[in-house]
Amino acid sequence: MGSNDTPKLLAGGNPQIPKGDGPGPVRNYIAAMPGWKHDVGQLLDSIIERTVPGVRKAVKWNTPFYGAANEEGWFLSFHCFDRYVKVTFFRGTSLTPVPPGASKTPDTRYLDVYEDLDEFEEAQFTDWVTQASELAHEKL
């Protein structure tokens, strides 16, 4: 993307990226994530890619979504907020241990990733990604 078509940043620094399937729209989203959030996006994406062979990717509602190769629907997404990047596990209450962030949606759980990646538990996140990718997926 050239400097003339840099995505607009919405509330919380969330990039406005056109809806699209495949790795390209997700790559564009991550490239447009501002400051430290860009590093978080790259880290999350790389962990998901190496943990879920053939992972499907898309951007919907200015949010990257991830799905297992041979499944319909999605197991995870993430979104920028002012002070953190919120990871959504659509079947989070089925994960062990259950991710910490509660949701108004009964099955969904959240993980907030902050600027200080020293606090990020990569092994736990990787385990949750593995578990989530093996569950039934959310059709959105």
Secondary structure as UniProt FT lines:
FT   HELIX           3..5
FT   STRAND          9..10
FT   HELIX           11..13
FT   STRAND          14..15
FT   STRAND          20..21
FT   HELIX           23..32
FT   HELIX           36..51
FT   TURN            53..54
FT   STRAND          56..60
FT   TURN            61..62
FT   STRAND          63..67
FT   TURN            69..70
FT   STRAND          76..80
FT   STRAND          84..89
FT   TURN            90..91
FT   HELIX           92..94
FT   TURN            106..107
FT   STRAND          109..114
FT   HELIX           117..119
FT   HELIX           122..134
//
